Amino acid sequence: MKSTETLNKKAEMLASRYGSSQEFEDLKQEALLAALEEKERFPEAGDAYLIGVMRKAMQAYYNIKLKPVTIPQSGQVYALLSAIKGEEGGEGANYTEQALMDALKGHNEPLEPQTLRQEVSTEETYQNQETVEHIRHNLWVYLTDKQALAIDYVFFKDYSPSEVAKAQDVSQQRISQWLHSGLAKLKKMLEELEK
């Protein structure tokens, strides 16, 4: 692949595989640009290497829209937008602002889920653990044996519903029914305890 025309034809062929007529030109240009940059950096690069470079560039372009982005609360969005308008963008920005700025720029680096971290106090953590232990120890008081067994194995012992179904010699659908009805009873019980 010595000439730009040959690279262009190969980029067209690769871009057509994505089946997206709307993004065909963008994909082709991403591939061609990546191949030309690599060809400039490594003049002795072979065809297979350049094709790989073009594929990676197209995949990165195509997949960027598939990455989930967590949008922070509106106050932080407004602060970031004012920073962008003021062209401060990024310098001295906190983690949330930087994550949103990267998302707006189309950064390829992964964003952590829940860019807004909420600190949980030690007391709240202890209360949550206490509530979970109370529920676990009283499953058989509030639920039928089958519901309690299903919830205990799936949620506390990390078995999958299909593993529990196999062990109990019932269908996975039956386990799902026990889980659903048991969780509904637990929810009702917790609501009564909160009153």
HUPEWO-V423224 format. One record per residue. RES is the residue in one small letter. BURIAL is # if it has 16 or more other ideal C-beta (glycine too) atoms within 10 Angstrom, else .. Layout:
res:RES burial:BURIAL
res:RES burial:BURIAL
//
This chain:
res:m burial:#
res:k burial:.
res:s burial:.
res:t burial:.
res:e burial:.
res:t burial:.
res:l burial:#
res:n burial:#
res:k burial:.
res:k burial:#
res:a burial:#
res:e burial:.
res:m burial:.
res:l burial:#
res:a burial:#
res:s burial:.
res:r burial:.
res:y burial:.
res:g burial:.
res:s burial:.
res:s burial:.
res:q burial:.
res:e burial:#
res:f burial:.
res:e burial:.
res:d burial:.
res:l burial:#
res:k burial:#
res:q burial:#
res:e burial:#
res:a burial:#
res:l burial:#
res:l burial:.
res:a burial:#
res:a burial:#
res:l burial:#
res:e burial:.
res:e burial:#
res:k burial:#
res:e burial:.
res:r burial:.
res:f burial:.
res:p burial:.
res:e burial:.
res:a burial:#
res:g burial:.
res:d burial:.
res:a burial:.
res:y burial:.
res:l burial:#
res:i burial:#
res:g burial:.
res:v burial:#
res:m burial:#
res:r burial:.
res:k burial:.
res:a burial:#
res:m burial:#
res:q burial:.
res:a burial:.
res:y burial:#
res:y burial:#
res:n burial:.
res:i burial:.
res:k burial:.
res:l burial:.
res:k burial:.
res:p burial:.
res:v burial:.
res:t burial:.
res:i burial:.
res:p burial:#
res:q burial:.
res:s burial:.
res:g burial:.
res:q burial:#
res:v burial:.
res:y burial:.
res:a burial:#
res:l burial:#
res:l burial:.
res:s burial:.
res:a burial:#
res:i burial:.
res:k burial:.
res:g burial:.
res:e burial:.
res:e burial:.
res:g burial:#
res:g burial:.
res:e burial:.
res:g burial:.
res:a burial:#
res:n burial:.
res:y burial:.
res:t burial:#
res:e burial:#
res:q burial:#
res:a burial:#
res:l burial:#
res:m burial:#
res:d burial:#
res:a burial:#
res:l burial:.
res:k burial:.
res:g burial:.
res:h burial:.
res:n burial:.
res:e burial:.
res:p burial:.
res:l burial:#
res:e burial:.
res:p burial:.
res:q burial:.
res:t burial:#
res:l burial:.
res:r burial:.
res:q burial:.
res:e burial:.
res:v burial:.
res:s burial:.
res:t burial:.
res:e burial:.
res:e burial:.
res:t burial:.
res:y burial:.
res:q burial:.
res:n burial:.
res:q burial:.
res:e burial:.
res:t burial:.
res:v burial:.
res:e burial:.
res:h burial:.
res:i burial:#
res:r burial:.
res:h burial:.
res:n burial:.
res:l burial:#
res:w burial:.
res:v burial:.
res:y burial:.
res:l burial:#
res:t burial:.
res:d burial:.
res:k burial:#
res:q burial:#
res:a burial:#
res:l burial:#
res:a burial:#
res:i burial:#
res:d burial:#
res:y burial:#
res:v burial:#
res:f burial:#
res:f burial:.
res:k burial:.
res:d burial:.
res:y burial:#
res:s burial:.
res:p burial:#
res:s burial:.
res:e burial:.
res:v burial:#
res:a burial:#
res:k burial:.
res:a burial:.
res:q burial:.
res:d burial:.
res:v burial:.
res:s burial:.
res:q burial:.
res:q burial:.
res:r burial:.
res:i burial:#
res:s burial:.
res:q burial:.
res:w burial:#
res:l burial:#
res:h burial:.
res:s burial:.
res:g burial:#
res:l burial:#
res:a burial:.
res:k burial:#
res:l burial:#
res:k burial:.
res:k burial:.
res:m burial:.
res:l burial:.
res:e burial:.
res:e burial:.
res:l burial:.
res:e burial:.
res:k burial:.
//
